[in-house]
């Protein structure tokens, strides 16, 4: 399965491949070589976009009260109730809701091109989402990276989302921050690899004590 909005990217790369390949057959010399190189580049881009925009089916583990990861990637920071996940270029970039609830607020802000793992990435394009869950508000921030500024949201204010449901994606290098309700505690550590919609990142404190 491919992510929403991916067909235009894949189609453009495929068109480049076919068009340059076709015209190279009727050309000679330097023009033929240039068109042939462009055709190879188009083919490689087509493969890259197909891989990058993949959107595999995910089944949340645990029960409905366990918070799942909003993104694929690696945990780079945990401070108080805030956890940061860095998504590398090879990760799936579709983001998912850690818990079910109602989307109370979506605050999109344009920004710069600082690498997403950098502390100065606070100036980058971002999309801040607040989801009201049965255990309190959960905050999730999608942060675009250095390669491009394009956060795509699949949800709107007032939508009811399920735990593990797709809520959007960030194209190319990026990061997702999540702030859990106070009744939760994180069950992952810095350096852990997580998968969106599957890996449990937090459980209720009372559940852990029990």
MDAnalysis code that builds the backbone (N, CA, C; Angstrom):
import MDAnalysis as mda
import numpy as np

u = mda.Universe.empty(630, n_residues=210, atom_resindex=np.repeat(np.arange(210), 3), trajectory=True)
u.add_TopologyAttr("name", ["N", "CA", "C"] * 210)
u.add_TopologyAttr("resid", np.arange(1, 211))
u.add_TopologyAttr("resname", ["UNK", "UNK", "UNK", "UNK", "UNK", "UNK", "UNK", "UNK", "UNK", "UNK", "UNK", "UNK", "UNK", "UNK", "UNK", "UNK", "UNK", "UNK", "UNK", "UNK", "UNK", "UNK", "UNK", "UNK", "UNK", "UNK", "UNK", "UNK", "UNK", "UNK", "UNK", "UNK", "UNK", "UNK", "UNK", "UNK", "UNK", "UNK", "UNK", "UNK", "UNK", "UNK", "UNK", "UNK", "UNK", "UNK", "UNK", "UNK", "UNK", "UNK", "UNK", "UNK", "UNK", "UNK", "UNK", "UNK", "UNK", "UNK", "UNK", "UNK", "UNK", "UNK", "UNK", "UNK", "UNK", "UNK", "UNK", "UNK", "UNK", "UNK", "UNK", "UNK", "UNK", "UNK", "UNK", "UNK", "UNK", "UNK", "UNK", "UNK", "UNK", "UNK", "UNK", "UNK", "UNK", "UNK", "UNK", "UNK", "UNK", "UNK", "UNK", "UNK", "UNK", "UNK", "UNK", "UNK", "UNK", "UNK", "UNK", "UNK", "UNK", "UNK", "UNK", "UNK", "UNK", "UNK", "UNK", "UNK", "UNK", "UNK", "UNK", "UNK", "UNK", "UNK", "UNK", "UNK", "UNK", "UNK", "UNK", "UNK", "UNK", "UNK", "UNK", "UNK", "UNK", "UNK", "UNK", "UNK", "UNK", "UNK", "UNK", "UNK", "UNK", "UNK", "UNK", "UNK", "UNK", "UNK", "UNK", "UNK", "UNK", "UNK", "UNK", "UNK", "UNK", "UNK", "UNK", "UNK", "UNK", "UNK", "UNK", "UNK", "UNK", "UNK", "UNK", "UNK", "UNK", "UNK", "UNK", "UNK", "UNK", "UNK", "UNK", "UNK", "UNK", "UNK", "UNK", "UNK", "UNK", "UNK", "UNK", "UNK", "UNK", "UNK", "UNK", "UNK", "UNK", "UNK", "UNK", "UNK", "UNK", "UNK", "UNK", "UNK", "UNK", "UNK", "UNK", "UNK", "UNK", "UNK", "UNK", "UNK", "UNK", "UNK", "UNK", "UNK", "UNK", "UNK", "UNK", "UNK", "UNK", "UNK", "UNK", "UNK", "UNK", "UNK", "UNK", "UNK", "UNK", "UNK"])
u.atoms.positions = np.array([
    [0.844, -1.188, 0.000],
    [0.000, 0.000, 0.000],
    [0.886, 1.248, 0.000],
    [0.454, 2.273, -0.741],
    [1.208, 3.513, -0.819],
    [0.495, 4.633, -0.067],
    [1.276, 5.577, 0.446],
    [0.721, 6.694, 1.207],
    [-0.086, 7.619, 0.306],
    [-1.035, 8.342, 0.918],
    [-1.844, 9.299, 0.175],
    [-0.948, 10.365, -0.465],
    [-1.277, 10.749, -1.688],
    [-0.536, 11.804, -2.372],
    [0.760, 11.356, -3.007],
    [1.040, 10.047, -2.978],
    [2.320, 9.566, -3.503],
    [2.311, 9.348, -5.009],
    [1.136, 9.159, -5.597],
    [1.073, 8.813, -7.019],
    [1.628, 9.910, -7.919],
    [1.473, 11.170, -7.526],
    [1.987, 12.261, -8.356],
    [3.512, 12.242, -8.398],
    [4.140, 11.938, -7.249],
    [5.596, 11.855, -7.184],
    [6.096, 10.679, -8.018],
    [5.483, 9.517, -7.828],
    [5.891, 8.323, -8.565],
    [5.622, 8.505, -10.062],
    [4.472, 9.090, -10.404],
    [4.116, 9.317, -11.800],
    [5.091, 10.245, -12.501],
    [5.522, 11.310, -11.804],
    [6.462, 12.254, -12.404],
    [7.807, 11.594, -12.683],
    [8.270, 10.775, -11.732],
    [9.548, 10.077, -11.919],
    [9.441, 9.052, -13.046],
    [8.300, 8.381, -13.114],
    [8.099, 7.385, -14.169],
    [8.013, 8.050, -15.539],
    [7.351, 9.199, -15.600],
    [7.248, 9.941, -16.859],
    [8.632, 10.381, -17.341],
    [9.463, 10.833, -16.392],
    [10.825, 11.223, -16.741],
    [11.585, 10.030, -17.325],
    [11.408, 8.872, -16.711],
    [12.092, 7.658, -17.173],
    [11.677, 7.292, -18.594],
    [10.379, 7.247, -18.818],
    [9.861, 6.827, -20.116],
    [10.177, 7.844, -21.211],
    [9.958, 9.135, -20.902],
    [10.155, 10.172, -21.915],
    [11.614, 10.278, -22.343],
    [12.514, 10.330, -21.398],
    [13.935, 10.452, -21.751],
    [14.449, 9.177, -22.418],
    [13.943, 8.027, -21.971],
    [14.341, 6.771, -22.599],
    [13.890, 6.700, -24.041],
    [12.681, 7.155, -24.308],
    [12.114, 7.130, -25.663],
    [12.894, 8.055, -26.597],
    [13.112, 9.311, -26.143],
    [13.779, 10.283, -27.010],
    [15.263, 9.966, -27.194],
    [15.854, 9.236, -26.242],
    [17.272, 8.882, -26.386],
    [17.488, 7.920, -27.548],
    [16.449, 7.138, -27.866],
    [16.577, 6.169, -28.966],
    [16.697, 6.847, -30.324],
    [16.193, 8.058, -30.434],
    [16.275, 8.767, -31.711],
    [17.332, 9.842, -31.731],
    [18.181, 9.847, -30.733],
    [19.213, 10.882, -30.639],
    [20.600, 10.277, -30.842],
    [21.589, 11.163, -30.981],
    [22.966, 10.717, -31.160],
    [23.918, 11.531, -30.292],
    [25.096, 10.979, -30.079],
    [26.160, 11.710, -29.414],
    [25.855, 12.094, -27.979],
    [26.234, 13.351, -27.658],
    [26.119, 13.848, -26.296],
    [24.665, 13.916, -25.832],
    [23.759, 14.271, -26.744],
    [22.342, 14.362, -26.386],
    [21.810, 12.988, -25.992],
    [22.172, 11.970, -26.752],
    [21.731, 10.618, -26.441],
    [22.246, 10.180, -25.070],
    [23.518, 10.483, -24.786],
    [24.116, 10.109, -23.500],
    [23.411, 10.825, -22.349],
    [23.123, 12.133, -22.545],
    [22.469, 12.918, -21.505],
    [21.065, 12.387, -21.220],
    [20.330, 12.082, -22.294],
    [18.972, 11.556, -22.133],
    [18.993, 10.182, -21.460],
    [19.990, 9.396, -21.799],
    [20.116, 8.061, -21.195],
    [20.380, 8.179, -19.695],
    [21.240, 9.115, -19.320],
    [21.533, 9.337, -17.897],
    [20.277, 9.811, -17.158],
    [19.529, 10.725, -17.798],
    [18.285, 11.208, -17.182],
    [17.280, 10.069, -17.016],
    [17.262, 9.162, -17.977],
    [16.350, 8.019, -17.890],
    [16.712, 7.126, -16.703],
    [18.005, 6.920, -16.501],
    [18.451, 6.122, -15.354],
    [18.082, 6.815, -14.047],
    [18.296, 8.131, -13.999],
    [17.943, 8.897, -12.801],
    [16.444, 8.790, -12.523],
    [15.634, 8.903, -13.578],
    [14.185, 8.787, -13.421],
    [13.780, 7.423, -12.890],
    [14.439, 6.376, -13.396],
    [14.149, 5.018, -12.928],
    [14.497, 4.859, -11.451],
    [15.667, 5.362, -11.062],
    [16.081, 5.271, -9.656],
    [15.141, 6.066, -8.753],
    [14.701, 7.229, -9.225],
    [13.753, 8.029, -8.441],
    [12.420, 7.301, -8.290],
    [11.993, 6.631, -9.354],
    [10.742, 5.877, -9.293],
    [10.811, 4.800, -8.218],
    [11.908, 4.046, -8.196],
    [12.097, 3.007, -7.179],
    [12.159, 3.630, -5.791],
    [12.901, 4.746, -5.678],
    [13.032, 5.418, -4.381],
    [11.681, 5.867, -3.852],
    [10.866, 6.503, -4.709],
    [9.565, 6.999, -4.261],
    [8.620, 5.854, -3.881],
    [8.676, 4.751, -4.624],
    [7.830, 3.601, -4.289],
    [8.193, 3.070, -2.904],
    [9.493, 2.998, -2.625],
    [9.945, 2.521, -1.313],
    [9.626, 3.539, -0.229],
    [9.910, 4.815, -0.506],
    [9.713, 5.844, 0.514],
    [8.248, 6.010, 0.894],
    [7.358, 5.971, -0.081],
    [5.942, 6.211, 0.183],
    [5.176, 4.943, 0.564],
    [5.878, 3.888, 0.892],
    [5.196, 2.671, 1.328],
    [4.425, 2.950, 2.620],
    [3.300, 2.289, 2.744],
    [2.436, 2.487, 3.916],
    [1.888, 1.125, 4.341],
    [2.713, 0.331, 5.020],
    [2.300, -1.027, 5.383],
    [1.193, -1.041, 6.435],
    [0.428, -2.113, 6.429],
    [-0.619, -2.294, 7.428],
    [0.028, -2.537, 8.787],
    [-0.499, -1.918, 9.820],
    [0.038, -2.086, 11.160],
    [-1.083, -2.504, 12.115],
    [-0.758, -3.411, 13.039],
    [-1.715, -3.849, 14.052],
    [-1.177, -3.475, 15.426],
    [-1.856, -2.572, 16.137],
    [-1.372, -2.145, 17.454],
    [-1.265, -3.317, 18.429],
    [-0.181, -3.363, 19.191],
    [-0.013, -4.382, 20.226],
    [-0.558, -3.860, 21.546],
    [-0.668, -4.752, 22.547],
    [-1.199, -4.343, 23.843],
    [-2.699, -4.135, 23.803],
    [-3.203, -3.352, 24.763],
    [-4.638, -3.056, 24.784],
    [-4.884, -1.584, 24.490],
    [-6.143, -1.182, 24.506],
    [-6.525, 0.164, 24.091],
    [-5.945, 1.262, 24.978],
    [-5.521, 0.930, 26.192],
    [-4.968, 1.930, 27.106],
    [-3.465, 2.121, 26.920],
    [-2.825, 1.249, 26.154],
    [-1.390, 1.371, 25.905],
    [-1.150, 2.314, 24.732],
    [-0.252, 3.277, 24.915],
    [0.053, 4.231, 23.849],
    [1.073, 3.637, 22.885],
    [0.763, 3.687, 21.598],
    [1.684, 3.165, 20.589],
    [2.468, 4.302, 19.951],
    [3.563, 3.946, 19.322],
    [4.429, 4.943, 18.702],
    [3.719, 5.676, 17.567],
    [3.910, 7.000, 17.474],
    [3.306, 7.747, 16.363],
    [4.132, 7.679, 15.091],
    [5.368, 7.147, 15.199],
    [6.252, 7.158, 14.036],
    [7.238, 6.000, 14.059],
    [7.713, 5.644, 12.880],
    [8.846, 4.725, 12.765],
    [10.123, 5.528, 13.031],
    [11.122, 4.886, 13.610],
    [12.384, 5.580, 13.800],
    [13.071, 5.203, 15.088],
    [13.850, 6.143, 15.616],
    [14.633, 5.908, 16.819],
    [14.329, 6.986, 17.841],
    [14.181, 6.583, 19.108],
    [13.936, 7.530, 20.192],
    [15.233, 8.293, 20.459],
    [15.207, 9.618, 20.304],
    [16.425, 10.413, 20.494],
    [16.391, 11.240, 21.773],
    [15.217, 11.341, 22.399],
    [15.141, 12.133, 23.622],
    [13.877, 11.796, 24.406],
    [14.025, 11.724, 25.725],
    [12.874, 11.592, 26.622],
    [13.122, 12.551, 27.782],
    [12.253, 13.533, 27.931],
    [12.392, 14.514, 29.001],
    [11.031, 14.789, 29.591],
    [10.869, 14.438, 30.867],
    [9.573, 14.558, 31.536],
    [8.536, 13.738, 30.758],
    [7.508, 14.386, 30.228],
    [6.468, 13.661, 29.501],
    [6.630, 13.779, 27.979],
    [7.746, 14.344, 27.539],
    [7.967, 14.551, 26.098],
    [8.962, 13.535, 25.551],
    [8.562, 12.853, 24.483],
    [9.413, 11.867, 23.805],
    [9.589, 12.297, 22.359],
    [10.830, 12.218, 21.845],
    [11.126, 12.625, 20.477],
    [11.613, 11.430, 19.663],
    [11.046, 11.259, 18.481],
    [11.401, 10.164, 17.590],
    [11.933, 10.746, 16.285],
    [13.153, 10.342, 15.909],
    [13.728, 10.795, 14.644],
    [13.495, 9.750, 13.567],
    [12.943, 10.187, 12.451],
    [12.691, 9.308, 11.316],
    [13.774, 9.514, 10.267],
    [14.517, 8.455, 9.970],
    [15.534, 8.535, 8.936],
    [14.871, 8.382, 7.571],
    [15.663, 8.594, 6.511],
    [15.108, 8.586, 5.161],
    [14.529, 7.221, 4.793],
    [15.046, 6.139, 5.396],
    [14.594, 4.794, 5.034],
    [13.364, 4.339, 5.827],
    [12.951, 5.121, 6.838],
    [11.795, 4.750, 7.644],
    [10.486, 5.044, 6.918],
    [9.425, 4.341, 7.311],
    [8.078, 4.682, 6.855],
    [7.727, 6.034, 7.480],
    [7.225, 6.965, 6.677],
    [6.981, 8.320, 7.173],
    [5.502, 8.642, 7.428],
    [4.661, 7.629, 7.404],
    [3.254, 7.823, 7.768],
    [3.148, 7.793, 9.291],
    [2.475, 8.789, 9.850],
    [2.335, 8.899, 11.303],
    [0.962, 8.411, 11.766],
    [0.912, 7.919, 13.001],
    [-0.315, 7.328, 13.539],
    [-0.626, 7.857, 14.934],
    [-1.891, 7.755, 15.312],
    [-2.336, 8.241, 16.616],
    [-1.888, 7.278, 17.717],
    [-1.181, 7.765, 18.740],
    [-0.744, 6.893, 19.841],
    [-1.908, 6.338, 20.652],
    [-2.958, 7.142, 20.802],
    [-4.158, 6.748, 21.539],
    [-5.393, 7.220, 20.781],
    [-6.516, 6.583, 21.041],
    [-7.763, 7.011, 20.428],
    [-8.325, 8.229, 21.141],
    [-9.084, 9.042, 20.401],
    [-9.694, 10.214, 21.018],
    [-10.207, 11.184, 19.968],
    [-10.526, 12.395, 20.418],
    [-11.055, 13.443, 19.545],
    [-9.987, 14.489, 19.274],
    [-9.814, 14.849, 18.011],
    [-8.836, 15.873, 17.637],
    [-9.389, 17.238, 18.056],
    [-8.758, 17.837, 19.049],
    [-9.239, 19.108, 19.588],
    [-8.636, 20.314, 18.865],
    [-7.388, 20.172, 18.432],
    [-6.707, 21.325, 17.833],
    [-5.618, 20.863, 16.868],
    [-5.498, 21.574, 15.744],
    [-4.413, 21.371, 14.797],
    [-3.820, 22.743, 14.491],
    [-2.547, 22.910, 14.810],
    [-1.891, 24.207, 14.634],
    [-0.680, 24.028, 13.724],
    [-0.831, 24.418, 12.461],
    [0.254, 24.287, 11.481],
    [1.059, 25.579, 11.415],
    [2.399, 25.431, 11.388],
    [3.277, 26.590, 11.269],
    [4.367, 26.305, 10.242],
    [4.546, 27.210, 9.257],
    [5.638, 27.045, 8.296],
    [6.966, 27.330, 8.987],
    [8.069, 26.976, 8.346],
    [9.351, 27.219, 8.993],
    [10.532, 26.959, 8.088],
    [11.699, 26.688, 8.725],
    [12.966, 26.574, 8.012],
    [13.377, 25.164, 7.663],
    [14.707, 24.988, 7.460],
    [15.245, 23.726, 6.945],
    [16.316, 23.121, 7.846],
    [16.231, 23.310, 9.155],
    [17.220, 22.753, 10.074],
    [17.032, 21.236, 10.152],
    [18.126, 20.432, 10.225],
    [17.960, 18.979, 10.386],
    [17.061, 18.659, 11.563],
    [16.151, 17.692, 11.393],
    [15.109, 17.425, 12.391],
    [15.654, 16.934, 13.721],
    [16.869, 16.350, 13.727],
    [17.433, 15.870, 14.982],
    [18.132, 16.983, 15.752],
    [18.287, 18.151, 15.146],
    [18.977, 19.276, 15.766],
    [18.060, 19.998, 16.747],
    [18.635, 20.454, 17.865],
    [17.839, 21.159, 18.876],
    [17.264, 22.466, 18.348],
    [17.912, 23.035, 17.298],
    [17.432, 24.277, 16.715],
    [16.287, 24.076, 15.731],
    [15.827, 22.829, 15.591],
    [14.745, 22.541, 14.643],
    [13.407, 23.092, 15.125],
    [13.410, 23.798, 16.252],
    [12.185, 24.449, 16.734],
    [11.679, 25.481, 15.733],
    [12.538, 25.924, 14.805],
    [12.136, 26.922, 13.807],
    [11.558, 26.260, 12.557],
    [11.595, 24.936, 12.477],
    [11.158, 24.232, 11.272],
    [9.638, 24.212, 11.115],
    [9.223, 23.871, 9.890],
    [7.800, 23.644, 9.629],
    [7.304, 22.569, 10.598],
    [6.125, 22.797, 11.171],
    [5.601, 21.837, 12.147],
    [4.082, 21.823, 12.142],
    [3.544, 20.724, 12.644],
    [2.100, 20.584, 12.767],
    [1.814, 20.033, 14.163],
    [1.198, 20.873, 14.986],
    [0.941, 20.505, 16.383],
    [-0.506, 20.033, 16.526],
    [-0.675, 18.808, 17.025],
    [-2.003, 18.196, 17.145],
    [-2.289, 17.859, 18.603],
    [-3.465, 18.226, 19.067],
    [-3.903, 17.868, 20.421],
    [-5.080, 16.914, 20.307],
    [-4.931, 15.730, 20.921],
    [-5.988, 14.714, 20.905],
    [-6.485, 14.514, 22.328],
    [-7.778, 14.703, 22.515],
    [-8.375, 14.484, 23.835],
    [-8.730, 13.010, 23.984],
    [-8.030, 12.325, 24.895],
    [-8.255, 10.903, 25.138],
    [-9.012, 10.724, 26.450],
    [-9.375, 9.493, 26.765],
    [-10.073, 9.217, 28.017],
    [-9.201, 9.505, 29.233],
    [-7.893, 9.571, 29.022],
    [-6.963, 9.795, 30.134],
    [-6.381, 11.205, 30.148],
    [-6.892, 12.076, 29.298],
    [-6.378, 13.442, 29.227],
    [-5.862, 13.767, 27.835],
    [-5.349, 14.971, 27.667],
    [-4.872, 15.410, 26.357],
    [-3.511, 14.817, 26.017],
    [-3.385, 14.398, 24.771],
    [-2.118, 13.931, 24.225],
    [-1.713, 14.920, 23.136],
    [-0.464, 15.362, 23.184],
    [0.031, 16.318, 22.199],
    [1.051, 15.649, 21.285],
    [0.914, 15.908, 19.991],
    [1.805, 15.316, 19.000],
    [2.236, 16.413, 18.030],
    [3.546, 16.498, 17.794],
    [4.068, 17.519, 16.890],
    [4.880, 16.876, 15.779],
    [4.461, 17.096, 14.535],
    [5.194, 16.630, 13.363],
    [6.151, 17.744, 12.942],
    [7.435, 17.406, 12.782],
    [8.443, 18.413, 12.455],
    [9.152, 18.016, 11.164],
    [9.090, 18.894, 10.152],
    [9.747, 18.610, 8.876],
    [11.247, 18.795, 9.006],
    [12.007, 18.138, 8.110],
    [13.455, 18.169, 8.195],
    [14.112, 19.051, 7.154],
    [15.385, 18.734, 6.852],
    [16.214, 19.604, 6.030],
    [15.918, 19.475, 4.536],
    [15.437, 18.307, 4.073],
    [15.301, 18.079, 2.634],
    [14.124, 18.805, 2.002],
    [13.033, 18.893, 2.720],
    [11.842, 19.522, 2.145],
    [10.910, 19.965, 3.255],
    [10.017, 20.861, 2.929],
    [9.036, 21.314, 3.905],
    [7.652, 20.893, 3.424],
    [7.201, 19.756, 3.903],
    [5.889, 19.307, 3.455],
    [5.304, 18.318, 4.443],
    [4.443, 18.807, 5.305],
    [3.715, 17.964, 6.242],
    [2.294, 17.808, 5.708],
    [1.865, 16.572, 5.555],
    [0.530, 16.293, 5.030],
    [-0.333, 15.738, 6.158],
    [-1.445, 16.404, 6.435],
    [-2.343, 15.965, 7.502],
    [-3.535, 15.223, 6.913],
    [-3.894, 14.102, 7.541],
    [-5.054, 13.325, 7.090],
    [-6.298, 13.625, 7.945],
    [-6.147, 14.439, 8.958],
    [-7.232, 14.657, 9.914],
    [-7.617, 16.131, 9.996],
    [-8.769, 16.380, 10.630],
    [-9.245, 17.743, 10.861],
    [-9.728, 17.852, 12.300],
    [-9.834, 19.073, 12.775],
    [-10.341, 19.293, 14.128],
    [-11.760, 18.735, 14.244],
    [-12.019, 18.008, 15.321],
    [-13.327, 17.399, 15.534],
    [-13.388, 15.931, 15.134],
    [-12.398, 15.486, 14.362],
    [-12.359, 14.070, 13.965],
    [-12.117, 13.179, 15.178],
    [-12.730, 12.006, 15.173],
    [-12.464, 10.991, 16.190],
    [-11.505, 9.980, 15.568],
    [-10.351, 9.806, 16.187],
    [-9.352, 8.886, 15.648],
    [-9.206, 7.667, 16.549],
    [-8.875, 6.550, 15.934],
    [-8.638, 5.321, 16.681],
    [-7.152, 5.176, 17.003],
    [-6.849, 4.430, 18.013],
    [-5.458, 4.133, 18.380],
    [-4.782, 3.413, 17.209],
    [-3.658, 3.955, 16.745],
    [-2.941, 3.373, 15.625],
    [-3.419, 3.829, 14.263],
    [-4.429, 4.699, 14.213],
    [-4.960, 5.168, 12.927],
    [-4.003, 6.159, 12.276],
    [-3.928, 6.135, 10.956],
    [-3.089, 7.074, 10.215],
    [-3.616, 8.498, 10.407],
    [-2.703, 9.429, 10.724],
    [-3.124, 10.818, 10.924],
    [-2.391, 11.780, 9.989],
    [-1.386, 11.277, 9.266],
    [-0.664, 12.147, 8.346],
    [0.705, 11.596, 8.039],
    [1.508, 12.395, 7.309],
    [2.873, 11.970, 7.023],
    [3.751, 13.197, 6.832],
    [5.074, 12.971, 6.980],
    [6.055, 14.028, 6.727],
    [6.956, 13.523, 5.614],
    [7.095, 14.299, 4.574],
    [7.882, 13.840, 3.433],
    [9.379, 14.068, 3.667],
    [10.116, 12.999, 3.645],
    [11.567, 12.952, 3.767],
    [12.008, 13.192, 5.227],
    [13.274, 13.559, 5.477],
    [13.794, 13.582, 6.846],
    [12.928, 14.361, 7.824],
    [12.675, 13.815, 9.006],
    [11.720, 14.458, 9.897],
    [11.740, 13.879, 11.309],
    [10.899, 14.454, 12.181],
    [10.839, 14.052, 13.580],
    [9.409, 14.199, 14.087],
    [9.070, 13.368, 15.064],
    [7.768, 13.484, 15.713],
    [7.990, 13.521, 17.226],
    [7.400, 14.522, 17.878],
    [7.443, 14.637, 19.331],
    [6.060, 14.319, 19.882],
    [6.019, 13.649, 21.021],
    [4.734, 13.333, 21.647],
    [4.810, 13.619, 23.140],
    [3.752, 14.207, 23.665],
    [3.631, 14.456, 25.107],
    [2.419, 13.679, 25.600],
    [2.660, 12.731, 26.495],
    [1.597, 11.840, 26.964],
    [0.849, 12.440, 28.143],
    [-0.389, 11.977, 28.400],
    [-1.132, 12.413, 29.584],
    [-0.361, 12.069, 30.868],
    [-0.605, 12.801, 31.936],
    [0.153, 12.649, 33.181],
    [0.030, 11.270, 33.804],
    [-1.044, 10.540, 33.493],
    [-1.243, 9.226, 34.115],
    [-0.406, 8.141, 33.438],
    [0.363, 8.526, 32.413],
    [1.187, 7.561, 31.684],
    [2.662, 7.709, 32.035],
    [3.417, 6.639, 31.808],
    [4.875, 6.671, 31.914],
    [5.456, 5.911, 30.726],
    [6.592, 6.349, 30.245],
    [7.163, 5.737, 29.053],
    [7.751, 4.355, 29.343],
    [7.615, 3.463, 28.362],
    [8.109, 2.090, 28.484],
    [9.251, 1.830, 27.512],
    [9.770, 2.896, 26.874],
    [10.914, 2.780, 25.972],
    [12.023, 3.693, 26.473],
    [13.216, 3.496, 25.946],
    [14.379, 4.288, 26.340],
    [15.006, 4.971, 25.135],
    [15.855, 5.958, 25.409],
    [16.590, 6.636, 24.340],
    [17.439, 5.606, 23.597],
    [17.382, 5.659, 22.274],
    [18.122, 4.721, 21.445],
    [17.276, 3.575, 20.925],
    [16.108, 3.352, 21.527],
    [15.236, 2.262, 21.073],
    [14.652, 2.572, 19.701],
    [14.507, 1.526, 18.890],
    [13.832, 1.652, 17.608],
    [12.349, 1.340, 17.798],
    [11.504, 2.139, 17.172],
    [10.059, 1.979, 17.340],
    [9.379, 1.939, 15.975],
    [8.172, 1.351, 15.957],
    [7.382, 1.278, 14.732],
    [6.019, 1.918, 14.961],
    [5.629, 2.775, 14.046],
    [4.362, 3.498, 14.171],
    [3.181, 2.544, 14.247],
    [2.321, 2.770, 15.233],
    [1.099, 1.991, 15.349],
    [1.281, 0.616, 15.950],
    [2.531, 0.198, 16.224],
    [2.775, -1.146, 16.750],
    [3.500, -1.136, 18.093],
    [4.633, -0.450, 18.162],
    [5.443, -0.448, 19.375],
    [4.756, 0.315, 20.501],
    [4.620, -0.310, 21.652],
    [4.061, 0.368, 22.820],
    [5.138, 1.281, 23.404],
    [4.837, 2.584, 23.499],
    [5.827, 3.525, 24.031],
    [5.496, 3.983, 25.442],
    [4.238, 3.781, 25.884],
    [3.862, 4.228, 27.226],
    [2.671, 3.428, 27.750],
    [2.674, 3.229, 29.065],
    [1.564, 2.555, 29.736],
    [1.118, 3.379, 30.936],
    [-0.105, 3.136, 31.354],
    [-0.603, 3.839, 32.535],
    [0.212, 3.441, 33.762],
    [0.491, 4.410, 34.625],
    [1.298, 4.160, 35.816],
    [0.668, 3.110, 36.713],
    [-0.652, 3.167, 36.834],
    [-1.354, 2.206, 37.704],
    [-1.245, 0.781, 37.159],
    [-1.162, 0.670, 35.833],
    [-1.038, -0.649, 35.203],
    [0.350, -1.234, 35.479],
    [1.377, -0.384, 35.458],
    [2.730, -0.841, 35.712],
    [2.880, -1.243, 37.173],
    [2.311, -0.458, 38.077],
    [2.405, -0.799, 39.517],
    [1.652, -2.076, 39.818],
    [0.551, -2.306, 39.052],
    [-0.241, -3.504, 39.303],
    [0.448, -4.744, 38.797],
])
